[in-house]
Amino acid sequence: MDSPSRSSVIVIGAGVSGISAAKVLAEKGIEDLLILEASDRIGGRIRKENFGGVSVELGAGWIAGVGGKESNPVWDLAAKSSLRTCFSDYSNARYNIYDRSGKIFPSGIAADSYKRAVESAIQQLRIQEANPCSRDLYKVSEPPSAPKTPIELAIDFILHDFEMAEVEPISTYVDFGEREFLVADERGYEHLLYKMAEDFLFTSGGKILDSRLKLNKVVRELQHSRNGVTVITEDGSVYDADYVVLSVSIGVLQSDLISFNPSLPRWKTEAIQQCDVMVYTKIFLKFPYKFWPCGPGKEFFIYAHERRGYYTFWQHMENAYPGSNILVVTLTNGESKRVEAQPDGETLKEAMEVLRNMFGPDIPDATDILVPRWYNNRFQRGSYSNYPIITNDQDFHDIKTPVGRIFFTGEHTSERFSGYVHGGYLAGIGTGKALLEEMEKDKERKSESQTFLLEPLLALTEALRDSFDWSAVAAEVAAAAAIGAGSAAMVLLIQIAVLRIVAQILFLCFIKQLCFHIPNP
Ligand SMILES: Cc1cc2nc3c(=O)[nH]c(=O)nc-3n(C[C@H](O)[C@H](O)[C@H](O)COP(=O)(O)OP(=O)(O)OC[C@H]3O[C@@H](n4cnc5c(N)ncnc54)[C@H](O)[C@@H]3O)c2cc1C
């Protein structure tokens, strides 16, 4: 447990948005800045792990949105940090759709089904654009019309759960581009965060600056008032700050991990509850050798099953790490939650059965499996925010609007890029700047109100002091003495005189106090 301390700003969460907000503040000279992170590492949903001899990305893996008119800032950071990436195009997956007997659907059938599914999704979008009140009509994993055949189900899953560009309302997005690059670097995607933070969170020897970043600090309560915020962590530590930047995920905001005292206003809690949370799970399987096709256009393949999203989307890691013999299968939402709740051995059995359906009974067993659990992680509660495709501007506005001295950031507060690393990065920068402006305004308000009110109040104090008639009090006391010692009248007069002096002193003290504690207007 730490002893109480006070900072100008406390940032809660050391994911990409928390770090980018903190960087903006640190660069503008906010020295007493503190980051509190619940887990034992920085990165949040950017997380690498060593598996099967290479670094695999359990969370974000792609730098999405490259090659357009505007430059994606995360792509720029990656270039500056010499992060190794490889081009990755999962739209090719549509030509590698396997049925349950291991046959690949002829490309004509696949292309036709795909075209029909895209057209139907776009048609739904148009209906929704014309009738924005029906926003609940169209949500991921609630396909507008229920497709019947396994191939249609598989395509529908790919289109909606992977939000492929064809069905996104592109008009609302700044064009960072449609190309995607897979991070293939042993240092992991998180290397970008270490690079971002190296100037202000680490010593020159690479050690964490304990005065700036505290790990394993699970924030449980925020007590806030117009004068500041008190942050209380699970281990009983108490930290005071003028402002807090809260960068935890939308899933955490929807959970009861952090309580607010006083409670958040209704407009805020309603906006938070409006947003869906997507669960997206990449399961990694290590094999003794390759048995899947590996040529150009074969990085991704799809399994068409009558159960939507059942081990549908597969990728091999030969492009990123040749010779690694690793396959990745992606599950989402209901299937993710189901798999998170069962032992990994069960998941391995299911995945092997699917692979044997596609590639025959003689393929080798996987030698290792890695199943991330984003939904059951109480510091995440899901993978990323998933706003219904047509979302009311007011919801975005309310989700990021500060409540008193608590500022909200995170990928879910990014209107144009929610769900993405660059969304989190840009949201953090935006929140850092907004907070700096607020701090500046606060300073101006304080000095204005002080010069505005302080001077007249001080003048009033002086005038009262000067106008106090000491000689009249002395005369009253002398007159009382003349009337005669011991008389009741004299005692009364002396009491009145003393009371007047005490009242005057108290009044002067009160005015002085008032001058120095003028609250913010
Ligand atoms: C499986 C998966 C795949 C993804 N794929 C991609 C992709 O390919 N490309 C892409 O651009 N994006 C992808 N994303 C999304 C991307 O990872 C996120 O949008 C982004 O990393 C979110 O950053 P953030 O700072 O908003 O939140 P986070 O990274 O979640 O940071 C919040 C931090 O707050 C901490 N925290 C939570 N509660 C508390 C508490 N009570 N007290 C203190 N600290 C707390 C958490 O531990 C965490 O470190 C993926 C995400 C997942 C999970």
The ligand as a Gaussian input file, in Angstrom:
#p B3LYP/6-31G(d) Opt

LIG

0 1
 C       -7.955000     -10.077000     -29.844000
 C       -7.874000      -8.654000     -30.308000
 C       -7.500000      -8.367000     -31.618000
 C       -7.385000      -7.041000     -32.048000
 N       -6.932000      -6.799000     -33.313000
 C       -6.659000      -5.548000     -33.692000
 C       -5.956000      -5.295000     -34.898000
 O       -5.547000      -6.225000     -35.581000
 N       -5.725000      -3.999000     -35.250000
 C       -6.128000      -2.960000     -34.468000
 O       -5.885000      -1.800000     -34.848000
 N       -6.768000      -3.169000     -33.293000
 C       -7.019000      -4.439000     -32.875000
 N       -7.586000      -4.668000     -31.661000
 C       -8.063000      -3.537000     -30.859000
 C       -6.942000      -2.818000     -30.116000
 O       -6.126000      -3.728000     -29.467000
 C       -7.575000      -1.863000     -29.103000
 O       -8.495000      -1.015000     -29.780000
 C       -6.570000      -0.958000     -28.375000
 O       -5.403000      -1.646000     -28.035000
 C       -7.255000      -0.399000     -27.143000
 O       -6.403000       0.454000     -26.432000
 P       -6.973000       1.270000     -25.182000
 O       -5.883000       2.062000     -24.638000
 O       -8.229000       1.946000     -25.569000
 O       -7.425000       0.156000     -24.108000
 P       -6.573000      -0.963000     -23.347000
 O       -5.464000      -1.425000     -24.204000
 O       -7.551000      -1.969000     -22.879000
 O       -5.965000      -0.179000     -22.107000
 C       -6.672000      -0.017000     -20.905000
 C       -5.757000      -0.363000     -19.739000
 O       -6.489000      -0.132000     -18.525000
 C       -6.118000      -1.125000     -17.591000
 N       -7.174000      -1.209000     -16.570000
 C       -8.396000      -1.761000     -16.667000
 N       -9.066000      -1.632000     -15.521000
 C       -8.250000      -0.989000     -14.668000
 C       -8.375000      -0.557000     -13.314000
 N       -9.478000      -0.786000     -12.611000
 N       -7.333000       0.084000     -12.726000
 C       -6.199000       0.335000     -13.423000
 N       -6.030000      -0.044000     -14.709000
 C       -7.039000      -0.697000     -15.328000
 C       -5.982000      -2.383000     -18.426000
 O       -5.204000      -3.368000     -17.772000
 C       -5.328000      -1.829000     -19.692000
 O       -3.923000      -1.908000     -19.626000
 C       -7.689000      -5.982000     -31.168000
 C       -8.053000      -6.262000     -29.848000
 C       -8.140000      -7.571000     -29.412000
 C       -8.455000      -7.853000     -27.968000

